[in-house]
Amino acid sequence: MAELSIPDDLAERIDSRVDHTEFESSDAFATYVLSEVVTRAEREIEITEASDVSRDGVEERLQSLGYLEE
């Protein structure tokens, strides 16, 4: 397992939150939060890439129909 360093004030904030959750440790809470954030970021990238592919396809189709100039 890799270790990450975080600022002391953030570690204290995480520690204080854990008491009010179902998580058994600060590590478990931080792992969950980081996993959620990374997953959302990855989904945003996938959506952006899919949107770009769709946009390219639409532009190519419009060009082939003569609606857009190359």
Phi, psi and omega per residue, in radians:
M1 nan 2.407 3.114
A2 -1.463 2.664 3.083
E3 -1.919 2.530 3.074
L4 -2.097 2.573 3.045
S5 -1.817 2.340 3.080
I6 -2.260 2.725 3.134
P7 -1.051 2.573 -3.122
D8 -0.989 -0.701 -3.112
D9 -1.147 -0.605 3.081
L10 -1.217 -0.710 3.097
A11 -1.054 -0.709 3.114
E12 -1.135 -0.701 3.108
R13 -1.123 -0.720 3.105
I14 -1.114 -0.808 3.132
D15 -0.992 -0.718 -3.111
S16 -1.243 -0.485 3.128
R17 -1.328 -0.613 -3.060
V18 -0.999 -0.637 -3.137
D19 -1.037 -0.404 -3.073
H20 -1.852 0.321 -3.129
T21 -2.259 3.112 3.074
E22 -1.524 -0.022 -3.122
F23 -1.275 2.498 -3.089
E24 -1.492 -0.315 -3.108
S25 -2.652 2.873 3.062
S26 -1.115 -0.639 3.111
D27 -1.079 -0.765 -3.140
A28 -1.122 -0.732 3.122
F29 -1.111 -0.839 -3.120
A30 -1.110 -0.684 3.109
T31 -1.075 -0.772 3.125
Y32 -1.084 -0.837 -3.099
V33 -1.098 -0.804 3.139
L34 -1.113 -0.692 3.107
S35 -1.072 -0.751 3.118
E36 -1.103 -0.773 -3.112
V37 -1.148 -0.780 -3.136
V38 -1.140 -0.721 3.116
T39 -1.068 -0.764 3.111
R40 -1.097 -0.733 3.129
A41 -1.100 -0.727 3.116
E42 -1.115 -0.710 3.112
R43 -1.112 -0.708 3.122
E44 -1.081 -0.698 3.114
I45 -1.135 -0.769 3.130
E46 -1.073 -0.737 3.132
I47 -1.126 -0.754 3.130
T48 -1.099 -0.769 3.138
E49 -1.136 -0.722 3.120
A50 -1.120 -0.680 3.130
S51 -1.130 -0.735 3.123
D52 -1.101 -0.719 3.127
V53 -1.128 -0.765 3.130
S54 -1.096 -0.751 -3.140
R55 -1.082 -0.748 3.114
D56 -1.077 -0.740 3.129
G57 -1.099 -0.715 3.133
V58 -1.153 -0.766 3.139
E59 -1.092 -0.740 3.118
E60 -1.083 -0.736 3.141
R61 -1.119 -0.756 3.133
L62 -1.122 -0.658 3.079
Q63 -1.122 -0.769 -3.109
S64 -1.139 -0.458 3.111
L65 -1.537 -0.084 3.094
G66 1.513 0.199 3.137
Y67 -1.459 -0.411 3.103
L68 -2.178 2.531 3.060
E69 -1.585 2.596 -3.134
E70 -1.304 nan nan
